[in-house]
C-alpha cells in the first residue's frame, strides 16, 4: 500500500492477519509454559522477550529493531557462533 494510506485503513486491512499472528504467538508461548516454561536467562528466550518488548513499544523501525534483537552480537559473529 502507498505510504499515504491512512493508518485506520491499514489497520482495517491488516487486522485479521495481525490478530492471527498474535494468537499464534500466544499459543506457542502457552505451550512453552505448559512444558515447564523457560528460564529468564535462556539464550533463546532473551531475543524473544526483547522482540516482544519492541513490538509493545511505540516508535519507528520496529521490524529492524526486532531483527537486530535476534542478530548475533559482533563478537559472536567473529567467533563463528
Helices and strands as residue ranges (DSSP letters): H 7-34, H 43-56, H 62-69, H 74-78
